[in-house]
Amino acid sequence: MASMNRNQRAQHYLERLMSARNTSSEIDLILAEIEGLIYSTNNEALSRQDKLLIIEELERLIRGSRYSINESIGTENLQKSTSASDNSDILDVISAMKKRVR
């Protein structure tokens, strides 16, 4: 994947979650990808803090999303709402994801 800043990467992950048929497995894939990220300047693994910042940005984007990410219904079921969406289930998983970061 091309070099991205934290915000671009989080946006990319949000788009993947929104189009995923199974958000749980997509979150696992995203976490594995985050764990494998390296700095382009020195080819060293990202620090735990930088990994957490990416996940926190993803969390912020989900909280601000006008779409509800619903695992049980897949991509056809992204529900656009006129008010704040309830992504509490996915946010719970994102919180657990932060705890799994090494």
Buried (B, 14 or more C-beta within 10 A) or exposed (E): EEEBEBEEBBBBBBEBBBEBEEBEEBBBBBBEBBBEBEEEEEEEBBEEEBBBBBBBBBBBBBEEBEBBBBBEEEEEEBEEEEEEBEBEBBBEBBEEBBEEBE
